[in-house]
Amino acid sequence: MRVYVFVSALYAELLAFTVAVHAQGDVPSAFSHPDGSAQLEPAPPVAQEKIQENVDASDLESPRDVPVHWRKAFLESGLFIVLMNGKRAALEPRTQAGMNGPFFKNYWRSIKGSFKWKWNDGDDFFTNYIRHPAEGATFAFIMRQNDPNSIDPASCGFSKKYFKQTFKAVIFSAIGSTLFEIGPVSEASIGNEGYFKESGLVDFFVTPTVGVGFMIGEDLLDNYVIKKLERKTHNKIFPATLRVVLNPSRSLANALAFKNPWYRKRDKLKGNVCDYLGLHSEQSSSVAQ
């Protein structure tokens, strides 16, 4: 019952936000080609400066020799961590009770308690293997959206480069989830998880690894379900709602970057994202050689 309540509340909040922002008119739409196929409506012919206003710099930069925007990535992750722990401090009586007492002494005790060599931490299956990996997927999407070298599989396919980049997402997600567990603003410092409540290693391993699996799953849904359904409808709000409902972790990462939850770089760039970034041209040149 608790699982259904959690999922229903999450989707209700995201759907409400989708409907509220829809009034701005910034949602994806679809149109039909003469050959009967339907695709996302491309951006109208506008100046390059106008395109750059609507798309993040990380989406426009060439994927070659461009560093990750680490500052933005960690700022967005920090905002995510603060929001999650703020929710705990505001709504969980156990967390509020654990905030009493000497801060640094209990914080250190909580860190030591978090590294006891046992797997389980007392949480149920849904918390450890659904909710926490969903948070890990959000960290992974934050990494992706701040990496100009990242591959959008819905536009470029599930290439070898895409799966190689998932390793970087795993590492970043592990850093984010560790900071959430034992960082300065964390379960250990706020509520003293690991001292007043037993802790285990499950969160340190499952959150990033299964979380990246969730990220790949959302990419599969975006490529094989969402894109195909978008091509069959002319309703403007349906594609945005579909993206938010079927890609909740990606939508949350978008919101943390102060973008619309349904944002996709393929909506704003003219033509194919891979063509814009030169990926297809690189592949063609390599084949020719």
HELIX and SHEET records of a PDB file:
HELIX    1   1 ARG A    2  HIS A   22  1                                  21    
HELIX    2   2 GLN A   48  ASN A   54  1                                   7    
HELIX    3   3 ALA A   57  LEU A   60  1                                   4    
HELIX    4   4 TRP A   70  LEU A   91  1                                  22    
HELIX    5   5 PRO A   93  GLY A   98  1                                   6    
HELIX    6   6 PHE A  103  SER A  114  1                                  12    
HELIX    7   7 PHE A  125  PHE A  126  1                                   2    
HELIX    8   8 THR A  127  ARG A  131  3                                   5    
HELIX    9   9 HIS A  132  GLN A  145  1                                  14    
HELIX   10  10 PRO A  153  CYS A  156  1                                   4    
HELIX   11  11 LYS A  160  ILE A  182  1                                  23    
HELIX   12  12 VAL A  202  LEU A  221  1                                  20    
HELIX   13  13 ASP A  222  ILE A  226  3                                   5    
HELIX   14  14 LYS A  227  GLU A  230  1                                   4    
HELIX   15  15 ILE A  237  LEU A  246  1                                  10    
HELIX   16  16 PRO A  248  LEU A  256  1                                   9    
HELIX   17  17 LYS A  265  LYS A  268  1                                   4    
HELIX   18  18 VAL A  273  LEU A  277  1                                   5    
HELIX   19  19 LEU A  279  ALA A  288  1                                  10    
SHEET    1   A 2 ALA A  30  SER A  32  0                                        
SHEET    2   A 2 ALA A  38  LEU A  40 -1                                        
END                                                                             
